[in-house]
Amino acid sequence: MFDIFNEERIMVNSFHHQSVKNVSQSFRITARSYDGIIEAIEAKDKKFVVGVQWHPEALVTNHKEFEKLFGQFIDAAKSK
């Protein structure tokens, strides 16, 4: 997530009743909430494979920094 947002911390809309507990060795944990819940994972192989536990689509209107996440997704899709 740092490579996308260039920030150590970001505020997200973390409201869920389920969360990731175990992560495959082919992924790395790239974001956690203050209480330790995994909020984001990314593939280790450098391909754009990202899982987020929040809803960036609900944030992008008022928080333009989340456009970076969608921009990275679009760039990865274009390169295929």
C-alpha positions as CSV (number, residue, x, y, z in Angstrom):
1,M,0.0,0.0,0.0
2,F,2.9,2.4,0.6
3,D,3.9,2.1,-3.0
4,I,0.4,3.2,-4.0
5,F,-0.4,5.9,-1.4
6,N,3.2,6.9,-0.4
7,E,2.0,7.2,3.2
8,E,2.8,5.2,6.3
9,R,-0.8,5.5,7.5
10,I,-4.1,6.2,5.8
11,M,-7.6,6.4,7.2
12,V,-10.1,4.0,5.8
13,N,-13.7,3.1,6.4
14,S,-13.1,-0.1,8.3
15,F,-16.5,-1.6,9.2
16,H,-16.8,-5.4,8.8
17,H,-17.8,-8.5,10.6
18,Q,-15.3,-10.8,8.8
19,S,-11.6,-10.4,8.3
20,V,-8.5,-12.2,6.9
21,K,-6.9,-14.4,9.5
22,N,-4.3,-16.5,7.6
23,V,-2.4,-15.2,4.5
24,S,-0.9,-17.4,1.9
25,Q,2.9,-17.3,1.6
26,S,2.5,-15.8,-1.9
27,F,1.0,-12.7,-0.3
28,R,2.2,-10.1,2.2
29,I,0.2,-8.1,4.7
30,T,0.5,-4.4,3.7
31,A,-2.0,-2.8,6.0
32,R,-3.4,-3.4,9.5
33,S,-6.0,-1.5,11.6
34,Y,-5.0,-0.1,15.0
35,D,-6.4,-3.3,16.6
36,G,-4.4,-5.6,14.3
37,I,-7.0,-6.6,11.8
38,I,-5.5,-7.2,8.4
39,E,-6.8,-4.4,6.1
40,A,-4.8,-5.1,2.9
41,I,-2.7,-7.8,1.3
42,E,-0.6,-7.8,-1.9
43,A,0.9,-10.5,-4.0
44,K,4.7,-10.8,-3.6
45,D,5.3,-11.5,-7.3
46,K,5.0,-7.8,-8.2
47,K,1.8,-8.3,-10.3
48,F,-1.1,-6.0,-9.3
49,V,-3.0,-8.4,-7.1
50,V,-4.4,-6.5,-4.1
51,G,-7.0,-7.3,-1.6
52,V,-8.4,-4.5,0.7
53,Q,-10.8,-5.0,3.6
54,W,-12.3,-1.5,3.2
55,H,-14.5,0.2,0.6
56,P,-12.3,2.6,-1.4
57,E,-15.2,3.2,-3.9
58,A,-17.1,4.8,-1.0
59,L,-14.2,7.1,-0.1
60,V,-13.0,8.3,-3.5
61,T,-15.5,11.1,-3.9
62,N,-14.4,13.0,-0.8
63,H,-10.9,11.6,-0.5
64,K,-9.1,11.9,-3.9
65,E,-6.0,10.0,-2.6
66,F,-8.0,6.8,-3.2
67,E,-8.0,7.5,-6.9
68,K,-4.4,6.3,-6.7
69,L,-5.6,2.7,-5.9
70,F,-8.0,2.7,-8.9
71,G,-5.3,4.3,-11.1
72,Q,-2.9,1.5,-10.3
73,F,-5.6,-1.0,-11.1
74,I,-6.4,0.6,-14.5
75,D,-2.7,0.8,-15.3
76,A,-2.2,-2.9,-14.5
77,A,-5.2,-3.8,-16.7
78,K,-3.9,-1.7,-19.6
79,S,-0.6,-3.5,-19.5
80,K,-2.2,-6.9,-20.1
